[in-house]
Amino acid sequence: MLHMKILRIVKTGALILSLTLSAASLRGQAPAGDTLKITIGDALEIALNENLNIKMANSELQRVDYLKQENWNALLPAVNASAQYTNNIMKPVFFSDFFPGGKMEVGSTNSYSITGTLQVPVFSMALYKNIQLSEIEIKSALESARTTKLDLIQQVKNSFYGVVMLEKSIEVLEQSFKNARESADNIKKMYEQGMASEYDKIRSDVAARNISPSLTQARNGLELAKMQLKVLMSVNINQPVEIVGDFDGYNDQIANYNWNGELNVDENSTLKTMDIQLEKLNKTYELVRSQRLPVLAGFANYQMQMQNEEFKFNKPWANSFAVGLSLQVPIFNKLSVSLKEKQTKAGIQKLEYQRDLIKENLSLAVQNSVNEMRRAGVQLVSDKEAVQQAQKGYEISKVRFNTGVGTVLELNDSEVALTRSKLNYNQTLFDFIKAKNEFEKSTGMENLEK
């Protein structure tokens, strides 16, 4: 059972790592060198500065800021220039009964023109709605960056204290192996002196050897957990790291934990993202409706022309200049606007249902986190007593065996019970931390504890 306990711890670390690797790159950001000593505060600071997901979120913020500038610039005048040369191989004609043959060629063989145009929107509701949409895009990008930050904080904390738990577990297993080895050596000496049976010698030796694979698995799991933490911090996976931290700061929190406040999830990042999406869809609906309105634009044209029978520029240029207004009024658009409005309305309703469902699930998740923290508080009291009792039982079994009253099976069982109780104690501490991190993430708290 002890071996299964260690295996479960290692598998949990492997699962967390596999999920992390799907969201982060293995490309290191810091060169390998001397051992890097990291506290929880250091881990959070490095991750929030170097993690690639955070950098991608910052790049997205830059993109939507440029989008906003682009939409605002759509209100500025547009100025264009063009130049054209035409060779009239067959000149255009002008028809009239007053001309011989009823027609007369006009123009010259070579025609040149330079044109400058200016267009400025005077009234276009679609442009204004696009500007408002870009403002919402910025809000969405900011909330997305916040979501990434909250996820990263939770992952770093879980990973950091996962390493702490495995280090504590290895200490327990090393002490257990030391105790089992000492017992096996003592029983061997007693066997050689005829004071213990061969069965006792074999049983104690096997018990010590059975701890070794669990210890190896735990050490492998520790390296895996450290790799996960380095990936989250975008530190080179070959960089040696040393974790500076323990569970001591959480003992009082667990013992005194009592949440009686309101379980409010309104600040949850996923929920706020849904609110922004609803706002965006409503603004999109207004944009679609704006296509029913006319568009008014101003324009100005300036043109220079010159014609010549020869390919020369020695004739005078003729200039023309005009300004005006252009009004476009939608009359019939094959019902496309009406259908787009209905599609958008249906999308809004669907998103509202999704939001309500997500809020219910989040409320359940928050309540579950609180329940888990409460359970950990109760369990920790029991685990402390179990460790004390197991330690006392182990000491008694040693005395009983050394005095010839107890058996080697009794001694081994007490050792296994002591090891299991210590592992359970560390696991309960870690369970509380994970539940606390989940609670903070679900309620939208950015707790950068040092």
N, C-alpha and C positions, 0 to 999 in steps of 0.2 A: 504493500500500500504506500509505503514511503517513496518507493521508486516511481510509482504512478503520480504521486504528488509533484515530484521534481519534474517529471516528464510534462505534466500539465503546465507548469510554470514556463518551461522552455518553449512548449508549443504556443503558449499565449504570446510570448515575445516574438516568435517567428511570424505569427499572424499579424501582429501590429506592424512588424517590419514590412511584410508583403504589401499591406495596405498603404504604408507610407511610400514605398518605392513606386507605387502607381501614381502618386501625386507629386513626386519630387525627383530631381535628376541626380544621378550618381556622379556628375561632374564636380570635382572638388574645387573649392574656391580658396583654400588656404594650403600652402605647401606643407608637406610632412616635415617634422623636425623634432624638437624637444617635446617632452610630454606637456600637454596643455591642461592646466588645472581649471576646472569649470564648476562654478556654483550655479544654482538655479537662476539667479539674476543674470549671470554671464551668458548662460545658455539662451535665455529669452532675448537678451540684447543682441547677441550674435545672429540668432535666427531672424529677428525682425529687421536686421540690416542686410543680411546676406542671402536669405532664403530666396530661391528663384521664383517661387510663387508670389512672394511679396514684390519682387522686381517686375514680374509680369503685370501685377495689379497696378503698379505705378506707371508702367508704359501705357496701360489702358486709360488711365487718367489723362495722360498727355494726349492720347488720340482723341478722346471726346472733347478736350479743350480746343483742339484744332478744329473739330467739327463745329463747335459753337462759333468760333471765329469765322469759319466758312459761311455759315448761315447768316450771320450778321453782315458779312461783306456782300451778300446777295442784294442788299438794299442800296449798295453803291452803284453809281453809273458804270455802264460797260462801254468802253471805247474801242473801236476797231478801225483798221485802215486796210485798204486793198488797192491794188494796181492791176490794170488790164491792158493788154495789147491785142488788137483785132486786125487781121488782114482780110479785107473784104474782097475775096476772089471774085465773087459776083455781088455787085453792090445792090443794096436795097433800092426798090423803085417806088415812085409815087405816081398813082394813076389819076389822069384827068383828061377830059376831051379837048382841053386847050393845048395839049402837047402833041407833037407829031407822033403818030402811032399810039396815042392815048396813054403814054407813060413816060416817065423821066427818071433816070438814075439820080440818086442823091448820095451825099457823103463822098468820102475819099477812100483810096485804097487802104491806107494805113490810119488806124484810129487808136488813140491813147486816152486813158482815163485814170485818174487817181481819186479815190473816194474815201472819205472819213465819216464814220457814223457814231452816234452817241445814243444810248438807250438808258433810261432810268425808270425804275418802277415808281409809280405814283400811289397806286393802291392795289395790293395783292394780299388777300387774307392768308393764302397758303404760305407765303413767305413768313408772315408773322407767326403762324402756327408751327412752322419748322423751327423757328428760333426758340419758341417755347419748348418744343420737343428736345432740342439740344440741351436746354437747361435741365430737363428731366434726365437726359442721358448722363449728365455730370453727376446728378444725385445717385443714379443707378451705379455708376462706376465707383463713387465714393463708398456706397454701401457694399459693393462687391469687394472692395479692398478691405473694408471692415470685416466682412465675412471671412476672407482669407486670413486676416490677422487673428481673429478669434479661434479659427480652426488650428492655426499654427501654435498659438499659445497653449491650447489644450493638448495638442500632440507633443509639444516640447515638455510640458509638465509630466504627462503620462510616461513619456520616454525616459525623462531624467529620473523620476522616482521608480520607474521599472528597473533601471540600472541599480538604484539604491537597494531595492528589494532583493534583486539577484545577488548583490554583494553581501547583504545580510544573510541570505539563504546559504551562500557558500561558506560564510563564517560558521553557521550552525552545522553544516555538513562536515566541515573540516574538524570542528570540535567533536562531532559525533564519531568521525573516523578515528580521531586520536584516542577517544575513550574506548572505542571498540578494539583498536589495536593494542592499547595497554591491557585491556581485559584478556585479549587473546594471548598476549605474551605472558601474563601472570598465570593463566590457566595452563599454558604450555610448560612453564616451570613446575607448577603443581603436578602436572601429569608425569614429568620426568622424575619427580620425587615420590610418585605413587599416591599423591593426595587427590588427584582428579582422574576421571575416566577418559578413555580415548574419545568417547562420544562428545564429552564436554569440550575437549581440545578441538575436535573437528568442527563442532557447532559454533564455537566462538571465532574460529578462523574464517569460516564461511560468512558469518555475520559481518566481520570487518571487510572482507573482500566484496560483499554485496553493496557496500556503501560507495566503493570506488567508481563504478559506472555512473551512479547518480551525481557524484561530484564532478565527473568529466562532462556530463550533460549540462549541468548547471554552469560550468565555466564556458562551455560553448555558447550557451544561451546568453551569458553576460557579454561575450564578444559581439553576438548578434544585436543585442540591445544597444551597445555602445555604437555600433555601426549605424543603427537607426537614428540615434541622436545626432551623429555626425552628418548624416544625410539631411536631416531637418535643418541643421545649422549651415549647410553647404560647406562643410569642412571636409578636406581630403580624407577619404576613408582609411588611408594609411597613416593618418596623423594620430599618434598615441594621445589618449585623453585620460585624465584622472578626475573622477567625480568627487566634489567637495560638498558633502551634504548628508543628512540622515533624516530619520523620522521623528527626531526628538521634538521638533517644533509643533508636531501635529498631535502629540499625546493629550495636551490640555484642550486643544480644539475639539478632539473627539469626545473627551470626557465631559466637556461643558456644552456640547452642541445641543441646541434646542431651537428649532426654527418655528416661530409662531406667526410670521408675517404672511402677507398675501403673496400667492404664487403668481406673479405678474409676468407674462411673456411678451408684453407689447414692445419691449426693446430687443426682442430676439431678431437677429440679423436676417434670418430666412423670412420671417414675417414682415419685416420692414422692406425687404426686397420685393415681396408680393405687393405691398402697398404702393411701391414705386411703379411696379409693372401695371397695376390698376390705373394709376395716374397717367401713365404713358398711353395706355389703351384709350382712356377717355379723351386725352388730347389728340390721339390719332383719329378718333371719331369726329372731333371738331375739325380736324384737317380735311377729312373726307367731305364733310358738309360744306366746307369753304369752297369746294369745287363748283358749287352751285352759284357762287357770286361772280360778278364781272371782274375783269382785270383791266386796270387803267395804267398805261405806260406813256412816258414822253419820249420823243426821239428828235434827233437833229442830224441832217445830212449835209455834207459839204463835198462838192465834186469839182474837179478840174478836168477839162476835156480839150483835146486838140486832134485835128485830122490833117493828113498830108498825103498827096499822091506819091511822094517819095518817102523813103525811110529816113526822114530827117525831123529835127525838132525846131525848125526855124520859123514856124507859124505861131501866131499869138494863141495863148491858152484862153479858153472860156471858163468862167467860174459860175457855180450855182450853189445856193445855200437855202435850206428849208428846215423848218421846225414844225412840230405838230404833236398831237396826242393820238394814241391808239387805244381803242376800247374793244375788248373781246367779251361778248356776252354768250354764255352757254345756253342753248335753247333746247336741244335734244341730244342726249348722250347715250341713247339705247339703254336707259335705266341702270347703267353701270354704277353711278353714284349711289342710287337707292340700294342696290344689292350689296355694295361695299359697306354701307351703313349698317345693314342688317347683319352682315358677317362680323363686323366689329362689335356690335351689340351682343351677339352670341358669344364672342370671345370674352367680353367683359363679364358676362354672367357666369361663364365657365370658370374664369379666374377667381371670381368671388366665392364660388363653391369650394375651389381648391384652397383658398385662403382659410375658410372656415374649418375645413378638414385638417389643415396643417396646424392651426391654432389648437384644436382639440388634441391632436397628437403631441404637440409641444407641452401642453398643460399636463398631459399624462406623463411625459418624459421628466418634467420638472418634479412632479409629485413622486415619481419613482426614484429620482436622485435623492430627494429629501428622505424618503423611506430607507434608502440604502445607507445614507449617512447615519440615520438613527439606529439601524440594525448594526452597523459597524461599531457605534458607540457601546451598545449593549454587548456585542460579541467581544469587544476588546477587554471588557471587565472579566468576562468568562475566560478569555485566552490568557490574561495575566495570572489568574488563579490556577489555570491549567498548567502553565509553565512552572509556577511555584510548587504545585503538587507533584508534577512530573519530576522536578529536580529533587524534591524530597524523597519521592519513591525510588529514584535511581540511586541516591546515596544509601537508602535502607537496603536495597537489593544487593549493593556491593558489599555492605557489611554482612548481610545474611549469607552471601556466597562465600566470603572469605572465612566466615566462622563455621562453614559446612552445613548451615541450616537451609540456605536457598539453593536454587538450581541455576545452571547456565541459561536455561530457557527463560527463567524469571528475570535474570540480569539483562538478557538481550531485549526482552519485551519492554523493560523499563527504559532502556536506552532508546529504543524506537519511539516510545511514547513521548520521551523528552524532546527528541528531535522533531517529531510531528507537531508538538505543541508550540515549539519556537517558530517553526515554519508557518503554522496557522496564525500566530501572532503577527508576523511580518505581512502575511497576506491580508489580514484584516486592516492593517494600517494602509496598505496600498489600495485596497478596495474603497476605503474612505476618501483617499485622495482622488481616485478616478471619479467617484460619485460627485465630489465637490467640483472637480473640473467640468464635468458634464452639466452640473447645475449652473455654473457661471456662464458656460457657453450658451445654454438654453435660455437664460435670462438676459443675455447680451452684456454681461459684465466683462470689462477688460481689466482683469486683476493681474498686474505685473508684479507679483510679490517678490521680494528680494530675500 
